[in-house]
Amino acid sequence: MTEPQKRYIPFKRMIDIAGSLVGIVLLSWLFLILIILQKINDLHGPIFYLHDRVGKNHKHFKLIKFRSMRADADTYFKRHPEDYQTFVKNDYKFPAGEDPRVTKFGRILRRTSLDELPQLFNIFAGQMSIVGPRPVTEPELRYYGSNVDKFLSVLPGAMGLWQATGRSDIKYPERAEIDLEYVEHIGFWYDWYIVYLTMKAIFFSCGGILMQAKIYVASHKLYQMPSDPLYQPIWVGHSKSSNPFDLPAGWIGDDSGDNISDKNSSFNELTALYWAWKNSEADIIGLVHYRRYFSLNHKKGLNNVLNSKQLDDLFKNNQIVLPKKRNYYIQTNYSHYVHAHHSEAINKARELMSPTYQTSYDKIMKRTDQHLFNMLIMTRQQLDEYAGWMFDILFKLEKEIDTSTYDQYEKRVFGFVGERLLDIFLDANNKKYVEVPFVFEEKQNWFKKGGNFLIRMIAGGKDGK
């Protein structure tokens, strides 16, 4: 720690005392309301939850939260050791919405972050700071390795760099890297920058403090990403990496929690969508590609991609956002597919559908336009419906077709079919949506694409007919 940083520490403590005291006084009415609601929800259970955390210089303290779990949550894992294994494998948390210990009122507290308010008392007592690295448990210290003393050289914070950058989905060891980054740069203006980013993430995220949005950017390689915390880079097919710790800071892999990362070579970016569906804690979830983004002004450049405020406006009256359709004009959707890919998979997919979906399949395949690229943004409820149906079809399709004779490109068949399933799902369920322009960040060779199109038409497609 530099001399200026050492001189800042006492001043930082004065800010913590003043800030926490003002917060306790001004929010006393909210504390009272939450206490009453907590008792209405669970008359006999405690109001607060005290959890052991490791603080500055290895000193343990009790982190105070409004209780969001069952009163017997501390002994739950002893009765359900299988759930504890799931908890540990998922970096000490359950997949989104699947924690059996959380109460209904607790889910509201967590979604709005109101369960964190009592930490003001931890700050006032000198156990925490307004801004700092995450307060961790003893088992988590192993992820900090030889840097553990450095990590514990400052007070943990109620706000931190990992929250401020909207990266709450990040798992270890990337979490440790972000925490250590804060310790290295601790300072007055850095703290206020984190406070600003945190407030921005809370109040300007989709739907304000009641809704959280996250758009996952699928990529199989290192690439420049948007700086807006709305976006979360996710490395697809990461389970095949020779180095499981090669993720850039701020990125996540699609191989943690409930995942199908091993299927990336045949499912393409859908392994990222599956991960988000099963593991993300966001209320609104989107998927884009490192080369393709939504853009209201239809201009290239990461500063022109859809931002949090624009997304907020879109979801005031919508639950599904899609890219504008691609129109083939002289080809039906079915003709376009079978001239570009083997027909076996798309035909078999129809057989696996119910009669209602088969009717929509026939209708969509006769159209000349469709939504492509597996790009979408949906509310949690809409994504649950779509992903549940789509992946069920694709997993069944895997067992029905033999891709051993397909070339490497055509083995991406389930990603290709997945693109075509979206419009079928929308039509069969009479889903309403809004379309947004999208951009390719890299230059497109339309002459080459046009030439390939003509060759496929003349050759009769992949099946030669």
MITOR-288477 format. One record per residue (C-alpha): residue in one letter; chain; x, y, z. Coordinates in pm, whole numbers, plus 50000, padded with zeros to 5 digits. Example, Ala and Ser with C-alpha at 12.3 -4.5 7.8 and 13.67 -1.06 7.14 Angstrom:
BEGIN
 code unit    c1    c2    c3
    a    A 51230 49550 50780
    s    A 51367 49894 50714
This chain:
BEGIN
 code unit    c1    c2    c3
    m    A 50000 50000 50000
    t    A 50140 50342 49901
    e    A 50180 50630 50146
    p    A 49883 50827 49999
    q    A 49670 50514 50036
    k    A 49780 50470 50398
    r    A 49688 50833 50474
    y    A 49347 50779 50312
    i    A 49249 50491 50543
    p    A 49169 50708 50855
    f    A 48974 50953 50637
    k    A 48787 50659 50479
    r    A 48689 50545 50829
    m    A 48545 50889 50909
    i    A 48336 50871 50592
    d    A 48213 50523 50693
    i    A 48103 50643 51038
    a    A 47923 50949 50905
    g    A 47770 50769 50608
    s    A 47643 50469 50804
    l    A 47499 50685 51082
    v    A 47312 50906 50836
    g    A 47188 50597 50652
    i    A 47059 50433 50973
    v    A 46871 50750 51073
    l    A 46724 50829 50732
    l    A 46622 50469 50662
    s    A 46482 50393 51008
    w    A 46127 50400 50868
    l    A 46223 50138 50607
    f    A 46385 49921 50874
    l    A 46058 49931 51070
    i    A 45846 49835 50770
    l    A 46076 49545 50681
    i    A 46075 49420 51039
    i    A 45694 49419 51041
    l    A 45678 49239 50705
    q    A 45936 48988 50824
    k    A 45722 48903 51126
    i    A 45409 48876 50914
    n    A 45594 48635 50686
    d    A 45739 48429 50974
    l    A 45608 48511 51322
    h    A 45841 48283 51518
    g    A 46168 48311 51323
    p    A 46438 48572 51391
    i    A 46434 48904 51206
    f    A 46803 48920 51132
    y    A 47054 48664 51012
    l    A 47408 48671 51149
    h    A 47673 48499 50940
    d    A 48040 48452 51018
    r    A 48274 48634 50780
    v    A 48647 48703 50777
    g    A 48735 49070 50810
    k    A 49043 49287 50811
    n    A 49358 49118 50943
    h    A 49180 48780 50966
    k    A 48939 48903 51238
    h    A 48604 48725 51221
    f    A 48276 48916 51259
    k    A 47903 48854 51222
    l    A 47763 48996 50900
    i    A 47411 49127 50963
    k    A 47133 49080 50710
    f    A 46758 49071 50712
    r    A 46685 48699 50720
    s    A 46589 48575 50376
    m    A 46611 48203 50452
    r    A 46423 47954 50661
    a    A 46493 47969 51034
    d    A 46663 47626 51016
    a    A 46883 47720 50719
    d    A 47208 47672 50913
    t    A 47135 47303 50967
    y    A 46983 47241 50624
    f    A 47303 47108 50468
    k    A 47350 46859 50750
    r    A 47012 46709 50662
    h    A 47069 46739 50285
    p    A 47439 46671 50209
    e    A 47363 46623 49840
    d    A 47247 46984 49818
    y    A 47567 47096 49988
    q    A 47770 46930 49712
    t    A 47568 47125 49454
    f    A 47624 47442 49658
    v    A 48002 47396 49669
    k    A 48034 47297 49302
    n    A 47849 47616 49204
    d    A 48104 47835 49389
    y    A 47914 47846 49717
    k    A 47572 47935 49584
    f    A 47278 47762 49419
    p    A 47171 47825 49058
    a    A 46934 48119 49027
    g    A 46595 48061 49189
    e    A 46684 47710 49309
    d    A 46800 47771 49667
    p    A 46558 47561 49877
    r    A 46646 47758 50191
    v    A 46515 48094 50067
    t    A 46163 48204 50168
    k    A 45916 48382 49939
    f    A 45965 48711 50125
    g    A 46337 48642 50122
    r    A 46339 48630 49742
    i    A 46190 48980 49737
    l    A 46452 49102 49985
    r    A 46732 48957 49775
    r    A 46599 49080 49444
    t    A 46583 49435 49576
    s    A 46904 49401 49784
    l    A 46708 49518 50090
    d    A 46844 49223 50287
    e    A 47180 49406 50283
    l    A 47058 49719 50466
    p    A 47157 49604 50818
    q    A 47519 49604 50705
    l    A 47507 49974 50792
    f    A 47550 49859 51153
    n    A 47857 49652 51054
    i    A 48000 49964 50890
    f    A 47929 50184 51191
    a    A 48095 49925 51419
    g    A 48413 49931 51211
    q    A 48379 49573 51084
    m    A 48306 49680 50727
    s    A 48341 49982 50501
    i    A 48095 50140 50259
    v    A 48329 50040 49975
    g    A 48565 49744 49978
    p    A 48619 49387 49860
    r    A 48352 49124 49924
    p    A 48321 48993 50281
    v    A 48402 48624 50247
    t    A 48373 48307 50453
    e    A 48670 48108 50578
    p    A 48644 47834 50307
    e    A 48657 48098 50032
    l    A 48998 48224 50140
    r    A 49165 47935 49960
    y    A 49088 48105 49628
    y    A 49313 48399 49722
    g    A 49620 48178 49765
    s    A 49937 48367 49855
    n    A 49746 48697 49826
    v    A 49515 48625 50119
    d    A 49698 48864 50357
    k    A 49687 49135 50093
    f    A 49314 49076 50045
    l    A 49251 49099 50420
    s    A 49461 49415 50464
    v    A 49151 49633 50417
    l    A 48796 49628 50550
    p    A 48542 49436 50340
    g    A 48273 49653 50185
    a    A 47898 49671 50136
    m    A 47970 49796 49782
    g    A 48248 49653 49571
    l    A 48404 49650 49228
    w    A 48241 49317 49139
    q    A 47894 49463 49211
    a    A 47965 49801 49056
    t    A 48063 49645 48724
    g    A 47751 49430 48719
    r    A 47954 49111 48737
    s    A 47771 48927 49016
    d    A 47763 48612 48799
    i    A 48142 48588 48805
    k    A 48283 48289 48987
    y    A 48620 48208 49140
    p    A 48905 48263 49065
    e    A 48792 48572 48872
    r    A 48615 48706 49183
    a    A 48943 48698 49373
    e    A 49116 48891 49093
    i    A 48853 49165 49106
    d    A 48876 49192 49486
    l    A 49254 49220 49471
    e    A 49226 49483 49200
    y    A 49034 49699 49446
    v    A 49299 49656 49718
    e    A 49569 49768 49476
    h    A 49381 50083 49369
    i    A 49210 50185 49693
    g    A 49168 50562 49711
    f    A 48915 50843 49758
    w    A 48822 50895 49393
    y    A 48831 50523 49321
    d    A 48582 50462 49604
    w    A 48348 50730 49480
    y    A 48374 50592 49127
    i    A 48261 50253 49259
    v    A 47973 50417 49450
    y    A 47868 50593 49128
    l    A 47882 50271 48924
    t    A 47688 50082 49191
    m    A 47412 50343 49204
    k    A 47399 50345 48825
    a    A 47375 49965 48814
    i    A 47091 49970 49071
    f    A 46878 50263 48960
    f    A 46932 50253 48585
    s    A 46919 49880 48537
    c    A 46607 49745 48372
    g    A 46300 49825 48580
    g    A 46495 50013 48848
    i    A 46580 49836 49173
    l    A 46310 49572 49124
    m    A 46448 49430 48800
    q    A 46795 49317 48702
    a    A 46897 49271 48342
    k    A 47197 49094 48196
    i    A 47290 49042 47832
    y    A 47544 48765 47780
    v    A 47798 48810 47501
    a    A 47896 48469 47364
    s    A 48256 48441 47246
    h    A 48504 48159 47191
    k    A 48807 48387 47199
    l    A 48943 48705 47354
    y    A 48765 49003 47202
    q    A 48683 49361 47292
    m    A 48359 49385 47490
    p    A 48111 49663 47580
    s    A 48195 49856 47897
    d    A 47828 49885 48000
    p    A 47774 49657 48305
    l    A 47457 49537 48132
    y    A 47684 49308 47927
    q    A 47856 48996 48059
    p    A 48116 48823 47837
    i    A 48083 48444 47850
    w    A 48344 48209 47701
    v    A 48157 47931 47520
    g    A 48295 47580 47506
    h    A 48520 47664 47799
    s    A 48511 47308 47932
    k    A 48743 47212 47645
    s    A 49005 47468 47752
    s    A 49346 47324 47836
    n    A 49375 47586 48110
    p    A 49059 47623 48323
    f    A 49192 47949 48470
    d    A 49255 48126 48138
    l    A 48947 48348 48154
    p    A 49015 48721 48117
    a    A 48920 48937 48415
    g    A 48547 49005 48409
    w    A 48460 48705 48191
    i    A 48278 48389 48293
    g    A 48286 48042 48138
    d    A 47987 47838 48027
    d    A 48123 47536 48218
    s    A 48018 47616 48576
    g    A 47695 47525 48755
    d    A 47434 47349 48541
    n    A 47584 47360 48192
    i    A 47623 47194 47849
    s    A 47963 47345 47770
    d    A 48082 47012 47626
    k    A 47819 47043 47352
    n    A 47945 47378 47220
    s    A 48085 47231 46898
    s    A 47733 47128 46796
    f    A 47517 47381 46986
    n    A 47720 47696 46911
    e    A 47623 47997 47124
    l    A 47328 47805 47268
    t    A 47561 47671 47539
    a    A 47576 48031 47665
    l    A 47198 48062 47655
    y    A 47162 47736 47846
    w    A 47407 47857 48111
    a    A 47222 48187 48149
    w    A 46886 48010 48168
    k    A 47005 47773 48439
    n    A 47243 47992 48640
    s    A 47181 48364 48591
    e    A 47011 48556 48871
    a    A 46887 48828 48635
    d    A 46516 48898 48580
    i    A 46574 48987 48215
    i    A 46822 48776 48020
    g    A 46965 48834 47675
    l    A 47208 48667 47436
    v    A 47418 48836 47170
    h    A 47738 48743 46985
    y    A 48076 48908 47010
    r    A 48032 49021 46648
    r    A 47657 49092 46655
    y    A 47474 49335 46885
    f    A 47139 49509 46915
    s    A 47171 49876 46820
    l    A 46881 50123 46811
    n    A 47068 50360 46580
    h    A 47191 50072 46363
    k    A 47551 50194 46381
    k    A 47865 49991 46436
    g    A 48086 50046 46737
    l    A 48051 49926 47096
    n    A 47946 50275 47204
    n    A 47635 50233 46986
    v    A 47509 49900 47125
    l    A 47183 49881 47319
    n    A 47237 50030 47665
    s    A 47066 49991 48002
    k    A 46840 50296 47967
    q    A 46723 50190 47620
    l    A 46656 49839 47744
    d    A 46459 49980 48036
    d    A 46238 50174 47793
    l    A 46185 49867 47573
    f    A 46073 49649 47862
    k    A 45821 49894 47999
    n    A 45572 49753 47749
    n    A 45740 49436 47619
    q    A 45865 49102 47745
    i    A 46057 48986 47438
    v    A 46308 49180 47226
    l    A 46437 49027 46901
    p    A 46657 49137 46609
    k    A 46484 49247 46293
    k    A 46394 48956 46065
    r    A 46610 48860 45771
    n    A 46408 48842 45448
    y    A 46506 48593 45176
    y    A 46244 48726 44929
    i    A 46281 48447 44668
    q    A 46328 48155 44911
    t    A 46114 48009 45184
    n    A 46270 47950 45523
    y    A 46262 47577 45460
    s    A 46425 47609 45118
    h    A 46696 47831 45261
    y    A 46775 47582 45535
    v    A 46791 47269 45317
    h    A 47006 47445 45057
    a    A 47255 47538 45329
    h    A 47237 47234 45559
    h    A 47137 46869 45564
    s    A 46758 46837 45569
    e    A 46752 46543 45811
    a    A 46767 46746 46133
    i    A 46506 47008 46048
    n    A 46265 46739 45924
    k    A 46317 46524 46232
    a    A 46268 46825 46458
    r    A 45912 46859 46323
    e    A 45837 46496 46412
    l    A 45940 46564 46771
    m    A 45684 46845 46810
    s    A 45327 46834 46929
    p    A 45050 46894 46669
    t    A 45016 47261 46771
    y    A 45385 47322 46715
    q    A 45381 47122 46391
    t    A 45114 47357 46257
    s    A 45333 47655 46343
    y    A 45637 47477 46195
    d    A 45458 47438 45861
    k    A 45350 47801 45868
    i    A 45694 47942 45955
    m    A 45880 47723 45706
    k    A 45663 47858 45423
    r    A 45746 48218 45513
    t    A 46036 48404 45353
    d    A 46159 48584 45663
    q    A 46278 48477 46008
    h    A 46466 48582 46321
    l    A 46821 48449 46317
    f    A 47148 48426 46511
    n    A 46994 48300 46838
    m    A 46983 48665 46947
    l    A 46713 48755 47199
    i    A 46630 48933 47522
    m    A 46348 48795 47738
    t    A 46203 48821 48084
    r    A 46282 48526 48306
    q    A 45932 48382 48262
    q    A 45943 48400 47882
    l    A 46292 48248 47869
    d    A 46187 47965 48099
    e    A 45907 47878 47857
    y    A 46118 47908 47542
    a    A 46438 47745 47664
    g    A 46250 47464 47834
    w    A 46075 47376 47508
    m    A 46366 47438 47270
    f    A 46633 47244 47460
    d    A 46393 46955 47510
    i    A 46354 46933 47131
    l    A 46728 46964 47067
    f    A 46827 46704 47328
    k    A 46579 46458 47176
    l    A 46706 46544 46828
    e    A 47061 46458 46939
    k    A 46949 46099 46995
    e    A 46766 46075 46663
    i    A 47026 46177 46406
    d    A 47376 46053 46324
    t    A 47620 46338 46253
    s    A 47932 46121 46216
    t    A 47942 46179 45839
    y    A 47886 46557 45868
    d    A 48178 46792 45812
    q    A 48295 47011 46101
    y    A 48072 47301 46002
    e    A 47759 47090 45963
    k    A 47815 46928 46303
    r    A 47697 47261 46445
    v    A 47355 47137 46343
    f    A 47176 47186 46676
    g    A 47270 47552 46683
    f    A 47137 47589 46328
    v    A 46810 47414 46412
    g    A 46779 47615 46731
    e    A 46772 47936 46525
    r    A 46465 47808 46338
    l    A 46280 47698 46651
    l    A 46240 48051 46789
    d    A 45978 48171 46541
    i    A 45791 47841 46572
    f    A 45772 47889 46949
    l    A 45654 48249 46912
    d    A 45380 48155 46664
    a    A 45254 47850 46853
    n    A 45217 48053 47174
    n    A 45097 48380 47018
    k    A 45388 48565 47177
    k    A 45418 48938 47124
    y    A 45761 49092 47076
    v    A 45938 49406 46962
    e    A 46210 49410 46697
    v    A 46532 49610 46728
    p    A 46797 49672 46460
    f    A 47120 49477 46494
    v    A 47471 49532 46361
    f    A 47764 49315 46256
    e    A 48074 49460 46418
    e    A 48297 49301 46154
    k    A 48285 49362 45777
    q    A 48055 49130 45583
    n    A 48159 48990 45244
    w    A 47822 49001 45070
    f    A 47970 48904 44730
    k    A 48106 48583 44882
    k    A 47777 48514 45058
    g    A 47584 48574 44736
    g    A 47818 48346 44542
    n    A 47782 48067 44796
    f    A 47404 48108 44781
    l    A 47401 48061 44402
    i    A 47632 47758 44425
    r    A 47403 47594 44681
    m    A 47097 47660 44465
    i    A 47260 47509 44156
    a    A 47401 47211 44345
    g    A 47066 47138 44504
    g    A 47175 47184 44863
    k    A 47371 46966 45103
    d    A 47167 46658 45010
    g    A 47220 46722 44639
    k    A 46857 46755 44551
